[in-house]
Structures are given as C-alpha cells and as structure tokens.
Amino acid sequence: MQFWNVSKSHHAYVKMSAPTMCKFLSILKFSVLVAILSVINNAIFAGSVDFHDYFLCRKCGHEIVQVSEMVNIPSKLAMRQRNDTFRPKRGVLIQLFKNPHGVLYEVVTSKTASVLRASKETGGDTWWPGFNWIILGCPQCRQHIGWEYIPQDKTDKEQTSFYGLVLGNLLYENDADNLIVLPKSYNS
C-alpha cells in the first residue's frame, strides 16, 4: 500500500511506504500525548495555590511546619550559621549549637509548628538570651523535635515566642519522595 504526503515547502507529493507511514503516525501520536500530558501537568500545578511544602517528623512523617512559616532569628551563641533554600523559601537560616553535654544540633526557626510540649519552661542554658525554652516532641510519635522559645520579659511586646527545630529530626517533604523504594518483588 502506498501513501502520499504533501511537502508544503516544495508543493510536491512524496511517496511513503506503509512501514514509514506507521512509524510517522506513531511519532505523531507520541508527540500529541506528550503535549497533552504537559498541558495537564501545568494545569494541575498552576491550580495548586494551596499546595505547601512541609518539614515532616523524620521518624513518623507527621507534618511539623510549613516552609513558608520559617523565620530567621539569629543567635549570637550559634557556633556557625549558614543559609539554605527549601522551595519556595530562600535564605533559611540554619544555626549550629552545642548543648552542655556536647551534643551538636543544627536548628531552624519558625513562627508556628505542630508539636507537643514535653517539659516545663526553663531559663538555664538558653541559646537565645532573654528567652526561656520548652522541649518539644512530635504529637504523633513523641520524637524530640526541638524547643519553643518564650520571652522572659512577658511585658515586652516586641519579643514573641518562636520555635527552634532540630533539622536532623525533620525531613523536608520534597526529599521524602526520593527515599521511597519499590520493593524488589516489583522490579522486572
């Protein structure tokens, strides 16, 4: 069977064999499918106005804090400071602290967090002078998540409470997808 194709640039007819036409149609179908999937993908993500990136509890996956709630509250007692980007937030301050027992913690700070208070308010050995702290745990699995910092001077309206969260006990939601492994029984 012979097929005819019109070449617009030369206004001539080109003869195509059946296998060539099948290959051409397969490529055309694939190209249309890719274009449709691209449009659907863009529509889904463009319409996801309420989509939020989270830091999760590394142990159980509970949503602890939205990345948009991160705030930079520097401490002069930090051993080291660096900035990192967690989509969509750039310049998230990560500070390194050492507790009195010599344990090192990388800490990020936020305005809010879904956590459980696991101790009473304490004022000693604070990393933020002028603030007391409370130990925080994950409300689902009780894993240590960080500390809530509360102003010691309750009358000072400029100081507000914030959360110091242990980065090593959190998992950035976008990184979690890379950790999921298909069981070997599903591999072909």
Secondary structure, DSSP 8 states (H G I E B T S, - for coil): -EEEEEETTTTEEEEEEHHHHHHHHHHHHHHHHHHHHHHHHHHHHHT-TT---EEEETTT--EEEEGGGB-----TT-SEEEEEEETTEEEEEEEEEE-TTS-EEEEEEES----EE-S--B-TT-SSTTEEEEEEE-TTT--EEEEEEEES-TT-TT---EEEEEGGGEEEHHHHGGG----GGG--
